């Protein structure tokens, strides 16, 4: 019993030490992501409601990814020029109005262009939010702050589709666009009401970043971004090709598959914050954490290849989830530390763009590989990519030297 009490206290401690600005950003992120209900149902809306072909839907989803990349880049530039506060407010306002207008767009080409514009407006928020975390979190708390906001994103994405299904049943697809737009505007109102502009203006002015290093000439950082994409492409298979594998090879139902993927979100909610805090309290070297996380990804794919029984698939999910919990917060940490060399908006924009690139490549690559060479060869291919990424992390650590390999101890 005493052990459980200590564990519970440690769990609560992992959420302490944040100022009101971080908690507000977390709440805004949750409201915004919980309201993003159109995205999971977009392919159904385009085929059933608009009558588009699968090929047309594919092109529209490509516009979705392209808009995300452009939006991240533009948001980073604007963040360095005018400040993160203005970019976040502008992104929430314009994307909210764009969601409301999107329901009136018909036809494949107009809708594709509209989705591209929507994502440019919407994903400009992401680099600005990362820079805002720099402003409101103490340096020793930044990794946990990112983890806290990741929890809000996961909870929002888990809640959003469930509510979205009810909205479609009650009001049709048009109701999704109204809810998406209104929640963006609500998030903007919360930001303006509870985070005054004068607080966001503290610290170094955006113009001061102009004379500092550019991420486009920072060779270790560019190599790091390549590794981010290389690791993310296999990881994303768990949300595209792996569910197909569960169904086609192991005969699992949609309900069972949903339960397995839901376990990912539940584990993240229960474990990620204390896990990150434990790594920081124990001053575990950064690159050791990153290598360990990629090794867990490798083992999860090995389980897919070798698992003769459904029970072992749960082992794969657990391995993947722990790899995710260790990888992404500390990848963010590396990006934050590197962004101190120059314009933070540009640095964090490239970081978010690398994730968008992985989304564009990963799903399509996985589906094409499965169709052409089958599941087993596909899993070995992604295992090989992850092994290459492990070697890349060793190279990156040599490029960086020992000085940046240990994260600071977590604040109390």
C-alpha positions as CSV (number, residue, x, y, z in Angstrom):
1,X,0.0,0.0,0.0
2,X,2.8,2.4,0.9
3,X,4.4,1.7,-2.5
4,X,1.2,2.6,-4.3
5,X,0.9,5.9,-2.3
6,X,4.5,6.8,-3.2
7,X,3.8,6.0,-6.8
8,X,0.7,8.2,-6.8
9,X,2.6,11.1,-5.2
10,X,5.3,10.8,-7.8
11,X,2.7,10.8,-10.5
12,X,1.2,14.0,-9.1
13,X,4.6,15.5,-8.7
14,X,5.2,15.1,-12.4
15,X,2.5,17.6,-13.1
16,X,3.8,20.2,-10.7
17,X,6.1,23.1,-11.3
18,X,4.3,24.7,-14.3
19,X,3.2,28.3,-14.4
20,X,-0.4,29.4,-15.4
21,X,0.8,30.1,-19.0
22,X,1.7,26.4,-19.6
23,X,-1.6,25.2,-18.1
24,X,-3.5,27.7,-20.3
25,X,-1.6,26.5,-23.4
26,X,-2.5,23.0,-22.4
27,X,-6.2,23.8,-22.1
28,X,-6.3,25.7,-25.3
29,X,-4.6,22.8,-27.1
30,X,-7.1,20.4,-25.7
31,X,-10.1,22.5,-26.7
32,X,-8.6,23.0,-30.2
33,X,-7.7,19.3,-30.8
34,X,-10.9,17.9,-29.3
35,X,-12.7,20.2,-31.7
36,X,-10.8,18.9,-34.8
37,X,-13.4,16.4,-35.7
38,X,-13.5,16.8,-39.5
39,X,-10.1,15.2,-40.0
40,X,-10.9,11.6,-38.9
41,X,-14.1,11.7,-41.0
42,X,-12.7,13.6,-44.0
43,X,-12.4,10.5,-46.3
44,X,-15.9,9.4,-45.4
45,X,-17.3,12.9,-46.0
46,X,-15.6,13.2,-49.4
47,X,-16.8,9.8,-50.7
48,X,-20.2,9.5,-49.1
49,X,-21.4,13.1,-49.0
50,X,-19.6,14.6,-52.0
51,X,-19.4,11.4,-54.1
52,X,-15.6,11.8,-54.9
53,X,-13.5,8.8,-56.0
54,X,-10.7,7.3,-53.9
55,X,-8.1,8.8,-56.3
56,X,-9.6,12.3,-55.8
57,X,-9.6,11.8,-52.0
58,X,-5.9,10.8,-52.2
59,X,-5.1,14.1,-54.0
60,X,-7.0,16.0,-51.4
61,X,-5.2,14.3,-48.6
62,X,-1.9,15.3,-50.3
63,X,-3.1,18.9,-50.3
64,X,-3.8,18.4,-46.6
65,X,-0.1,17.4,-46.0
66,X,1.3,20.1,-48.3
67,X,-0.7,22.8,-46.5
68,X,0.6,21.5,-43.2
69,X,4.2,21.9,-44.4
70,X,3.7,25.4,-45.8
71,X,1.7,26.5,-42.7
72,X,4.5,25.3,-40.3
73,X,7.1,27.1,-42.3
74,X,5.1,30.3,-42.6
75,X,4.1,30.2,-38.9
76,X,7.8,29.9,-37.9
77,X,8.7,32.9,-40.0
78,X,5.9,35.0,-38.7
79,X,6.7,34.0,-35.1
80,X,10.2,35.4,-35.4
81,X,9.0,38.5,-37.1
82,X,5.9,39.5,-35.1
83,X,5.8,37.2,-32.1
84,X,4.2,33.9,-31.1
85,X,1.2,35.5,-29.4
86,X,0.0,37.3,-32.5
87,X,0.6,34.2,-34.7
88,X,-1.4,31.9,-32.3
89,X,-4.3,34.4,-32.2
90,X,-4.3,34.9,-35.9
91,X,-4.1,31.2,-36.6
92,X,-7.0,30.3,-34.3
93,X,-9.2,33.1,-35.7
94,X,-8.6,32.4,-39.4
95,X,-8.7,28.6,-39.2
96,X,-11.9,28.8,-37.2
97,X,-13.5,30.9,-40.0
98,X,-12.0,28.6,-42.6
99,X,-13.6,25.5,-41.0
100,X,-17.0,27.2,-41.1
101,X,-16.5,28.1,-44.8
102,X,-15.2,24.7,-45.8
103,X,-18.6,23.0,-45.6
104,X,-19.8,25.2,-48.5
105,X,-17.0,24.2,-50.9
106,X,-17.9,21.5,-53.5
107,X,-15.9,19.7,-56.1
108,X,-12.5,18.0,-55.9
109,X,-10.2,20.8,-57.1
110,X,-11.9,23.6,-55.1
111,X,-12.0,21.4,-52.0
112,X,-8.4,20.4,-52.4
113,X,-7.3,24.1,-52.7
114,X,-9.6,25.0,-49.7
115,X,-8.0,22.2,-47.5
116,X,-4.5,23.4,-48.5
117,X,-5.4,27.0,-47.4
118,X,-7.1,25.7,-44.2
119,X,-3.9,23.8,-43.2
120,X,-1.7,26.8,-44.0
121,X,-3.8,28.8,-41.5
122,X,-4.2,26.0,-38.9
123,X,-0.6,24.6,-38.7
124,X,0.9,28.1,-38.4
125,X,-0.2,27.6,-34.8
126,X,2.3,24.8,-34.1
127,X,5.7,26.5,-34.2
128,X,4.2,29.5,-32.4
129,X,3.0,27.2,-29.6
130,X,6.4,25.6,-29.3
131,X,8.0,29.0,-29.0
132,X,5.3,30.0,-26.4
133,X,6.4,26.9,-24.3
134,X,9.9,28.3,-24.3
135,X,8.5,31.6,-22.9
136,X,6.3,30.2,-20.2
137,X,8.2,27.0,-19.0
138,X,11.4,27.2,-17.1
139,X,14.3,25.5,-19.0
140,X,14.4,22.5,-16.7
141,X,10.6,22.0,-17.2
142,X,10.4,22.3,-21.0
143,X,10.5,18.6,-21.7
144,X,7.7,17.9,-19.2
145,X,5.8,21.0,-20.6
146,X,5.9,19.5,-24.1
147,X,4.8,16.1,-22.6
148,X,1.8,17.8,-20.8
149,X,0.7,19.4,-24.1
150,X,1.1,16.0,-25.8
151,X,-1.3,14.6,-23.3
152,X,-3.8,17.3,-24.1
153,X,-3.4,16.5,-27.8
154,X,-3.9,12.7,-27.2
155,X,-6.9,13.3,-25.0
156,X,-8.4,15.8,-27.6
157,X,-7.9,13.4,-30.5
158,X,-9.4,10.5,-28.4
159,X,-12.4,12.6,-27.5
160,X,-13.0,14.3,-30.8
161,X,-13.8,11.3,-33.0
162,X,-16.2,9.9,-30.4
163,X,-18.1,13.2,-30.2
164,X,-17.8,13.6,-34.0
165,X,-19.7,10.3,-34.6
166,X,-22.5,11.5,-32.4
167,X,-22.6,14.9,-34.2
168,X,-22.8,13.2,-37.7
169,X,-25.7,11.0,-36.4
170,X,-27.6,14.0,-35.1
171,X,-26.7,16.9,-37.4
172,X,-24.9,15.4,-40.4
173,X,-21.4,16.2,-41.6
174,X,-22.2,20.0,-41.6
175,X,-22.3,19.8,-37.8
176,X,-18.6,18.8,-37.8
177,X,-17.6,21.9,-39.6
178,X,-19.6,24.1,-37.2
179,X,-18.1,22.5,-34.1
180,X,-14.6,22.6,-35.5
181,X,-14.9,26.3,-36.4
182,X,-16.5,27.3,-33.1
183,X,-13.9,25.5,-31.0
184,X,-11.1,27.3,-32.8
185,X,-12.8,30.6,-32.1
186,X,-13.4,29.5,-28.5
187,X,-9.7,28.6,-28.1
188,X,-8.8,32.1,-29.5
189,X,-11.1,33.8,-27.0
190,X,-9.6,31.9,-24.1
191,X,-6.1,32.9,-25.2
192,X,-7.0,36.6,-25.6
193,X,-9.0,36.6,-22.3
194,X,-6.5,34.8,-20.0
195,X,-3.1,35.4,-21.6
196,X,-2.6,39.2,-21.9
197,X,-0.4,40.3,-24.7
198,X,1.9,42.2,-22.4
199,X,2.9,38.9,-20.7
200,X,3.8,37.4,-24.0
201,X,6.1,40.3,-24.8
202,X,8.6,39.5,-22.1
203,X,12.1,38.4,-22.9
204,X,14.0,38.9,-26.1
205,X,12.2,40.8,-28.9
206,X,11.6,38.8,-32.1
207,X,13.8,41.2,-34.1
208,X,16.8,40.1,-32.0
209,X,16.8,36.7,-33.6
210,X,17.6,38.0,-37.0
211,X,21.3,38.2,-36.4
212,X,21.6,34.7,-34.9
213,X,22.3,31.4,-36.6
214,X,19.9,30.1,-39.2
215,X,18.6,26.5,-38.9
216,X,19.1,26.1,-42.6
217,X,22.9,26.3,-42.1
218,X,23.0,24.3,-38.9
219,X,24.2,20.9,-40.2
220,X,23.8,18.9,-37.0
221,X,20.2,20.2,-36.7
222,X,19.4,19.4,-40.3
223,X,20.8,15.8,-39.8
224,X,18.6,15.6,-36.6
225,X,15.5,16.5,-38.7
226,X,16.4,13.8,-41.2
227,X,16.5,11.3,-38.3
228,X,13.1,12.6,-36.9
229,X,11.5,11.8,-40.3
230,X,13.3,8.5,-40.5
231,X,12.1,7.4,-37.1
232,X,8.6,8.8,-37.6
233,X,7.8,7.0,-40.9
234,X,7.9,3.5,-39.3
235,X,6.1,4.7,-36.2
236,X,3.2,6.0,-38.2
237,X,2.6,2.5,-39.6
238,X,0.9,1.7,-36.3
239,X,-1.9,4.1,-37.5
240,X,-2.2,3.0,-41.1
241,X,-0.8,-0.4,-42.2
242,X,-0.6,-2.2,-38.8
243,X,-4.3,-2.1,-38.2
244,X,-4.8,-3.6,-41.7
245,X,-2.3,-6.3,-40.7
246,X,-4.3,-7.0,-37.5
247,X,-7.4,-7.5,-39.6
248,X,-6.1,-9.3,-42.6
249,X,-3.5,-11.7,-41.0
250,X,-4.9,-12.1,-37.5
251,X,-8.6,-11.7,-38.2
252,X,-9.2,-9.1,-35.5
253,X,-12.4,-7.1,-35.5
254,X,-12.6,-3.3,-35.7
255,X,-13.6,-3.2,-32.1
256,X,-10.6,-5.2,-30.9
257,X,-8.3,-3.2,-33.1
258,X,-9.7,0.0,-31.6
259,X,-9.2,-1.4,-28.1
260,X,-5.5,-2.1,-28.9
261,X,-4.9,1.3,-30.3
262,X,-6.8,2.8,-27.4
263,X,-4.4,1.2,-25.0
264,X,-1.7,3.3,-26.6
265,X,-3.5,6.5,-25.5
266,X,-4.3,5.1,-22.0
267,X,-0.6,4.1,-21.4
268,X,0.5,7.6,-22.5
269,X,-1.9,9.2,-20.1
270,X,-0.9,7.1,-17.2
271,X,2.8,6.7,-17.7
272,X,4.4,9.4,-19.9
273,X,4.6,12.3,-17.4
274,X,6.2,10.3,-14.6
275,X,8.4,8.4,-17.1
276,X,9.8,11.7,-18.5
277,X,10.2,13.1,-15.0
278,X,12.1,10.0,-13.9
279,X,14.5,10.3,-16.8
280,X,15.2,13.9,-16.0
281,X,15.5,13.3,-12.2
282,X,17.9,10.5,-12.9
283,X,19.8,12.7,-15.4
284,X,19.8,9.9,-18.0
285,X,21.9,11.0,-21.0
286,X,19.7,12.4,-23.8
287,X,21.2,10.2,-26.5
288,X,20.9,7.1,-24.4
289,X,17.2,7.9,-24.1
290,X,16.8,8.4,-27.8
291,X,18.7,5.3,-28.7
292,X,16.6,3.3,-26.2
293,X,13.4,4.6,-27.7
294,X,14.4,3.6,-31.2
295,X,15.4,0.2,-30.0
296,X,11.9,-0.3,-28.5
297,X,10.4,0.7,-32.0
298,X,12.7,-2.0,-33.6
299,X,11.6,-4.6,-31.1
300,X,7.9,-3.8,-31.7
301,X,8.3,-4.5,-35.5
302,X,10.2,-7.7,-34.7
303,X,7.2,-8.8,-32.7
304,X,5.0,-8.1,-35.7
305,X,7.1,-10.4,-37.8
306,X,7.5,-13.2,-35.3
307,X,4.3,-13.1,-33.3
308,X,2.3,-16.4,-33.8
309,X,-0.4,-15.4,-31.3
310,X,-2.6,-12.4,-30.9
311,X,-1.4,-12.0,-27.2
312,X,2.1,-11.1,-28.5
313,X,0.6,-8.3,-30.5
314,X,-0.2,-6.5,-27.2
315,X,3.6,-6.8,-26.5
316,X,4.3,-5.0,-29.7
317,X,1.8,-2.2,-28.8
318,X,3.4,-1.8,-25.4
319,X,6.9,-1.6,-26.8
320,X,5.8,0.9,-29.5
321,X,4.1,3.1,-26.8
322,X,7.1,3.2,-24.5
323,X,9.3,4.0,-27.5
324,X,6.9,6.9,-28.3
325,X,6.8,8.2,-24.7
326,X,10.6,8.3,-24.6
327,X,11.3,9.5,-28.2
328,X,9.1,12.4,-28.9
329,X,9.4,14.5,-25.7
330,X,13.2,14.2,-25.8
331,X,13.3,14.9,-29.6
332,X,11.4,18.1,-28.7
333,X,14.0,18.7,-26.0
334,X,16.9,18.5,-28.5
335,X,15.1,20.9,-30.8
336,X,14.5,23.4,-28.0
337,X,18.1,23.3,-26.9
338,X,19.3,23.7,-30.5
339,X,16.9,26.6,-31.2
340,X,18.7,28.7,-28.6
341,X,21.4,29.3,-31.2
342,X,19.1,31.3,-33.5
343,X,15.5,32.3,-34.4
344,X,13.4,29.9,-32.4
345,X,10.4,30.1,-34.7
346,X,12.4,29.0,-37.7
347,X,14.0,26.1,-35.7
348,X,10.7,24.8,-34.4
349,X,9.0,25.3,-37.8
350,X,11.5,22.9,-39.4
351,X,11.0,20.5,-36.5
352,X,7.2,20.4,-37.1
353,X,7.7,20.2,-40.9
354,X,9.9,17.1,-40.5
355,X,6.9,15.4,-38.8
356,X,4.6,16.6,-41.6
357,X,7.0,15.2,-44.2
358,X,6.9,11.8,-42.4
359,X,3.1,11.9,-42.5
360,X,3.1,12.5,-46.3
361,X,5.6,9.8,-47.0
362,X,4.9,7.2,-44.3
363,X,1.3,6.2,-44.9
364,X,1.7,6.1,-48.7
365,X,5.0,4.2,-48.5
366,X,3.6,1.6,-46.1
367,X,0.5,0.9,-48.1
368,X,2.4,0.6,-51.4
369,X,4.9,-1.8,-49.8
370,X,2.2,-4.0,-48.3
371,X,0.5,-4.1,-51.7
372,X,3.7,-5.0,-53.6
373,X,5.8,-7.2,-51.2
374,X,3.4,-8.2,-48.4
375,X,3.4,-7.5,-44.7
376,X,6.5,-9.5,-43.6
377,X,8.9,-7.8,-46.0
378,X,7.3,-4.5,-45.2
379,X,8.0,-4.9,-41.4
380,X,11.6,-5.9,-42.1
381,X,12.0,-2.9,-44.3
382,X,10.9,-0.5,-41.5
383,X,13.0,-2.4,-39.0
384,X,16.0,-1.7,-41.2
385,X,15.1,2.0,-41.4
386,X,15.0,2.1,-37.6
387,X,18.4,0.4,-37.4
388,X,19.8,3.0,-39.8
389,X,18.3,5.7,-37.5
390,X,20.1,4.1,-34.5
391,X,23.4,4.5,-36.4
392,X,22.4,8.0,-37.2
393,X,21.9,8.9,-33.6
394,X,25.4,7.7,-32.8
395,X,26.7,9.9,-35.6
396,X,24.7,12.9,-34.3
397,X,26.0,12.4,-30.8
398,X,29.6,12.5,-32.1
399,X,28.7,15.7,-34.0
400,X,27.3,17.3,-30.8
401,X,30.0,16.2,-28.4
402,X,29.4,15.2,-24.8
403,X,28.4,18.6,-23.5
404,X,24.7,18.4,-24.6
405,X,24.1,14.8,-24.0
406,X,22.7,15.1,-20.4
407,X,19.4,16.9,-19.8
408,X,19.2,19.2,-16.8
409,X,17.6,17.8,-13.7
410,X,13.9,18.4,-13.5
411,X,12.7,21.3,-11.4
412,X,10.7,20.7,-8.3
